[in-house]
Each structure stands twice: as C-alpha cells, then as structure tokens.
Amino acid sequence: MKKILVTGGNGKFASELKKIKTNIKFIYLTRKQLNVLKFNSIFKALKKHKPHYLLHLAGLSRPMSEHEKNISKSINLNIIGTSNLVNACSKLSIKIIYFSTSYVYPGKKGNYKETDPLLPWNNYGWSKLGGEAAVQMYNNSLILRVCMTEKPFIHKNAYANVKSNFIYQDDLARIFLNVINKKGTYNIGGKSQTIYNFAKKYKKNIKKLFSKGEFPLKQDMNLNKFIRNIK
C-alpha cells in the first residue's frame, strides 16, 4: 500500500483529503508530531512511518499581512521549514509534493505558464518561491502552483476586476490523486475568471470590490499542462 505523509494534518485542505475514499494510506501529522523547523523531528517521523510521498501543506498562509509584519515567521515556516523537509526527503529517497501558489507570478499579463519568469508581488509569494527553490533542487519532487480557497467563499466582498484561477479545496481534493505520480511544476486551478464571478456561484449575496493597485489585475495561470497531463 502506498503511503502519503501529510504535514499540516489539521489544516483545511487536509480535512478535505480525509473525505476522499482511496486505497492509499494517508498519515496526517500535526506540528507536535512533525516540526518542520526541527530536522531531527522530520527525520524521526519519516523513519517511523516510511512514506512513499511527503505532501507538504504546513506553513504560514493567511492573513497575508502577517508576511509583511513578521517576516521572520514567514521565512522560518515557508522557506527554512520547506528546506528542512527537502533535505530529509532527499536523504531517504522520499518524493516531496509541495503546494506553492499562483502569487509567485507578477500578475501583470495573466495566462502565466510554468516556464514564465517569476516575480512575486507580495511577501507571501516570495516565501513560497523561497520554498520552491529548495524543492527544485531535488529531482524526486512535484511543485503545484495552486490557487484554492474554502467553500463557500469566506469573504463578504470579491474583486470584480481581478482575474484568477480559484478552485475550491474540495474540488482539488477530488483530483489530487491524479497528480501524485507527476514530477516537475504544474499550475493547478479552476477556469480563468474574475474572483467575483467565481465567488457568486455559491455566495449569491457577494458584493463587488475593485482593486486600485493593492492586487495585480491579471493573476490567472495557463492550465494547459495540467489539463493535458492530469485532469
């Protein structure tokens, strides 16, 4: 039986994965069981559970402002923690699957391909790109540049002039197992549309919001590689 060890086992995406019926064994670990900032904690957990894959979901995401206010926390959890995991996985020949973000792209022209130049537009994007740098050094790896959120949309307002590829976490969980045997980098998300149009399908009372520079307007990714090879 294939085994996938998951960091951030108490997180929202992990909770969606737990609903999926599969013959793959998922091992969900909390921070107490695997501390990404302590190499010995990582190595001990990997030696104990002997997974075929490590799915790295732990880290700092929201609120976005935290990455601006507390860069040490952002660097430690998203860059150093990821580097520690890559280090351990490489020593034990375990494949690592890393959830990155569409925020690594500049957001100025849209339709970004995996091979396009990267230039994050906020500290969260930089922290995830820092993690990517370590993962890229290890050949037995998969990077997923994901744009996902909870269902229903958690905010009262949504940008009507910002284009993105949001996908709900439960939808991504259903297709995730089609991804795990791939290597390299993949953009993953839903169809390109404004965030408002995405949100209003399940939240009819959502109100329009317009970015005036705080969010780049063209954040959408090209999903052709994902559609051709996975979906």
N, C-alpha and C positions, 0 to 999 in steps of 0.2 A: 504493500500500500504506500502510495506517495504521501509525503508529509510536508505541510507548509507551516512554518513557524511565523507567527504574526506579532510584530511589535506594535504597541498601541492597541492592545487587545480589548480595551474598554471604550475605544473610540466609536464614532457614529458609523463610519464605513465598515468597521469590523462587525458591528451589530447587524448590518445588512447582510454581510457574508455568512453570518451564523444561520440565516434563514434558508440558505441555499442547500438543497439536497445533492450530495455528491459522494463518491467513493474515495475521495481524497480526504485525508485526515488533517484538519486544521488545529493548530496548537496556539491558543491565544494567550499571550503573556502580558502582564501588567508591568509597570515601571519597577515595582518591588521584585518581580521575578527576573527582569532583564533591564538593567540600567544602561542606556546607550552611552552614558558618559564614563562608564567603567568597563574597560576592556575585559578584565577578568570575569565580570558578571556576564558579559556577552558570550565569552568563550565557554564558560561553565554551562550556560543554558544550551548552547549549540552542541556541546559534547554530550549533554544529558539526553536531549530529545532527538538528536541525529536527523534533522530535517533534510529534505532534498532541496527545498527552497526556503529563503527567508523573505517574507513580504514586509517591507519597512513602511509602516504607517505612522509611527510615533514621531513627534516633533511639535513645533510651535507653528500654528496657522493663525486663527483669529484670536483676538482682534488684530487687524493689520497694524493698528497704531502701536502695538507692543513691539514690533520690529523696529520702529523708529525711536521709541522711548528707551528700550532696553536691548541694545544691540548685542551685549554680552550673552544674554539669554538666547537670542536668535542664533548667534554664531555657535554657541555651545550645543544647542539641541539639533539644529538643522545642518550644520556643517561638520563640527567635530564629532557629534554623535553618529552621523552617517559614515564618516571616515572610519570610525572605530568598527562599525558593522562590516564595512567592506574589507577592512584588514582581517577581521576574524573569519569572514566567509572565504576569503582567498586562501587562508591557511588550511581550511578544512574542505576546500573544493565544493562549497555550497553556493548555489545560484542565488543572487540577490535581485529582488524586484523592488524598484524604487519609485514611489509616487512623487513626481515633480509637479510642475504647474505651467499653465499657459502664460503666466506672468513673466516667464523668462524671455518672452518676445517683446519687442519695443512697443507694439500696439499702435503703430502709425500707418501701416499699409494694409494689414489684415491678410487673410489667406496664407498664413505662415506655414512653410514646410519644415520638416525636421532638420533639413540641411541649411536653412536660412540663418543668417547671423543672429546672435543672441545679445540682447541688451535690456536687462530687467528695468522696469520703470519704478519699482519701489524696493524697499529693503527685504520684504518677504520674498520677492522674486530673486534677489541676489542671494539670499540664504539658501534657497532651493537650488539655484545654479551652483552654489558652492558645494552642495551635496552631490549634484550631478558630476562635478569634476572628479570626485573620488570614484564614483561608480563607473565612469567612463574608462578609468584606468584598469578595470577588471573585466576581462573578456566574458566571463560567465555571468552576465548581468542583463537586466532589462530595465529601461527607463520609460516610464509612462508619463507624458505631459498631459495632465488631466485638468479638466475644468468641471468640477462637480459641486453639488450642494444638496441639502436636505429637502425632502418633500413633506409638506408644501413649502414654497419659498418663504424663508424666515423673516424677510424684511417687509415693511409696510409700503415701501417705495421701490421702484426699479427704474434703471436708466433706459430711456426711450431712444437715446442717440448713441448708445454703446453697443457694438456688435460683438458677440461672443459665441462660445460653443458649450454652454452649460448642459450638463446631463445630471439627472437625479441619481443619488447614490444607490438606490435600489435597482435602477436600470443598469448601472455599471456593474453592480454585483452579479447580475444575471449573465453578463457576458465575460466576466473576468477570467473564468477558467479557460476560455478560448485563447487567452493571451499568454499564459504562463510558460509555454514552451518556446516562445519567441525570444530573440536576443536583439540588442540594439536599442533604438529610440523610436517611440511611437507617440503621435498626437492622438488623444482619445477624448471624445466628447459627443455632444448632440449636433444637430444641424446649425449652421450659421444663422443667427438671428439676433435681434436686439434683446437685451436682458428683459425688458418689459414684455415683449411678445412671448418669451419663454415662460415668464412667471405667471402671466394672466391665465394660462390654460387651467391651472389648478387653484389659482387665487384670483377670483373674479374682481375683488374689490381693490386690487393693487393699484397704486397711484403712480403716475409718471413722474420721473425725475430726469433732469438733464445735466450731463456733465459739462462743466465750464473749465475743464483743464485738469481737474483732480483725477480723472480716469481717462486714459487714452481711448479714442473712439473706435478703433479697429483692432480688437483683440482676437478676432476669430482665427482659427487654425485650418490648414488644409488637412482633411481627414482621408485622403485617397489611399495612403499607405495602410492605414487602419482598416478601411473598408475592403481593400483588395486582399489583404493577408489574414485578417482576423474575423471581421464582422460577417 
